Amino acid sequence: MRVLGISSGTSFDGIDAIVVDLHLEGEVLVGEVLGRSATPYSTELRTMLAAMLPPREVTLREVAVVDALVGQEFAAAAHGLARAVGGVDAVGSHGQTLYHWVDEGTARGTLQLGQPAWIAERLEVPVVGDLRARDIAAGGQGAPLVVLLDELLLAGREGTQVALNIGGIANVTVVDPARPTIAYDIGPGNALIDAVVQELRLDPHGYDAGGVIAAQGALDVALLDALLADPYYRGVPPKSTGKEHFHLGHVRAATATVGRDTRAADLVRTLTELTALTVADAVASHGTQVLWASGGGVHNPVLMDRISALLPGVDMRPTRELGIAEDDKEALLFAVLGWYHLVGLPASVPSATGARGPRLLGSVTPGARPAVVELAPHAPRSLRLTPSGSPS
């Protein structure tokens, strides 16, 4: 089954898509990567998304407009990639997270915009979307969903393997054959750095490209201590968070606690250290032997050098050694989740999210005709990726 996975992360810098031809070979899910694309959001839509970030209150009109526009831009990106690879059978779409409702450590709801009907209408194939809600309804956090993919990619490896993704929010998956898999959101990945860079207009990209700004700054220890005092870091997994918690107002509250202004470059350097410290603390707490890093944060050398320095003895590796580029992992996840839904397999991992049990994730928006798919006889135990044209 050719499945197109498509997503935009919490940094909302654009739309990532990948097409994977997935099939079972015994207990192995084999995926042939046929193509990928990265499409920036239109300037209009990206401006609208930035203006909707918490803690700002938004109108129902804004929600309706952005839901349609994200759906349309996802549809255009998916159509272009599907046509380039000669067509697809289905789509797994995450949409764009606008709000993840967590109340006293419990996830109560989540909102991803990007109406799947636009994709289904454009490609005429079924679209699996709304992939977090069922896990939350079953008592889970609805995040991180990537735990399923991490289990499949890291299956059979000895020792404690940890997958780290640094997007707007940093999350971690701990895979160890001796214990149940756990996964959770650590805290801000790029979210606070991006918020400050955009507010102060420090870089035309809207983020600290190449870590250049952080490299020019000095650490503000008092501010770092104020930021680290946030109780989220002391919470026990399963736990999840988002930009509803870690936004520009969070930074302003910390600087107010310190009682003085911080130079822009020093502020970015301190926020970079916050991410590095919280990530390293989380990784070290699990006795990690090998750390697999992915997400936009891996392109920030200041951040990655600090994480490496804080984790002596941990073998840090890029996910491309597992067959997937660091920027393609989330799109691959939603292709796999789409496949799981269509073949009738539960995709939630209760030990990670805290749900009452495994659940079939997502809802289907039909294509030109109902999907007729053979159900999988059993769940795969691992995933093997091959480049296009390689023997499986």
C-alpha positions, 0 to 999 in steps of 0.5 A: 500500500502506497501511503503518503504521510504529511504533517507540520510540526509545532514550529509550523515552518512548513509541510513535510510529506513522504510516500512509503510503499508499506507491506508486511513480510512476516513480522517485519513491516517493510517500507520502500521510500518513494519520494519526499517533499518539503513545502513552506506555508504561504506567507499569508497562512504562516502569518495567521498561524503565528497570530493564533499562538497562545496565549492570544484568544482567537475567534471562531472565524479565524479557526474556520478560515485556518482549518480550510487554508491548512487543508488546502495547502496540505492538499496542494503539497500532497497532490504534487508529491503523489503525482511525482511518484505515480500516485498513492493509495491513501494519506495519513495527515496530522494537520497543524496542532493549534491547541493541546489542552492539558489540565493538571497533568491530564490531557483533556483534548487536542485540536489539529486544524487542516480539514482532511476533506480538501486532501481527499477531494484533491487526491481522491483517496482515503485520508486518515486524520484526527490521530490523537483524539482517541488516545485522549478519550481512552485516558492517554496524553495523545502524545507523543504518537511517535512512540510506535514508530520508534519501537518499530525502528529500534526493535531488536537492538540491545541496551537502552535506545532513546529516540529524541525529537527536537521540534517546537517541543522536545520529546523522547522515547525510551526503548529497552527490551527489559522494560515497557517502552515509555515516551513523553514531552520533555519541554520546549525544544525550539518553541521558546527560542523561535518565539523570542527570535520572531518577537525581536525579529533577530533572523529573517528565517524566524528561528536561530538559523545555525545557532548563530545568535546563541553563539554570540550570547552569554548565559544568564544564570539567574534567568536560566534558574527562573526558567528551570523552576517551572513545575512541568519539568518535575512531572512524572511521565506520562506527560505532554505539553505544547505552546499553550504552556511554553510561549512568549509569555512564559519567557516574559514571566521568567524575565520579570522574576529576574527583575532586569532585561536580558540582551537579545543574544544572551536571551537566545543563548539562555533559552538554548541552554534550557533546552539542552539541559532539560533534554540531557537530564531526561536522556541521562535519567534513563541510563541511555546508551544510544541516542537517536536524534531527529527534528529541526533542532539537530540543525542547531550546532550550538544546541547539539554540541551542548547536549553532547557535552552534557551526555558524556558516554552516550553514543549520539547517532543521526536517524539517517542510519535507521533509513530516515532523514532527520527532517522526514521522521514525523511525516513517516510516522503519519504514513505508518499511522495511516497504514495501521488504521486502514489495516485494522491495527491499534497504534497507541502505546499505553505504556507511553501515553497512559491510555487504558489500552491500545486503540485504533487511532484516527478517522477516515475521510473517504476518497472517490470511493470507499477504501477496500483494504485487507486487514493485517493478520498481525501487528509488525514487530519491526520496520525496515526502510529501503530506498526506492528501487532497492530489493526488500 
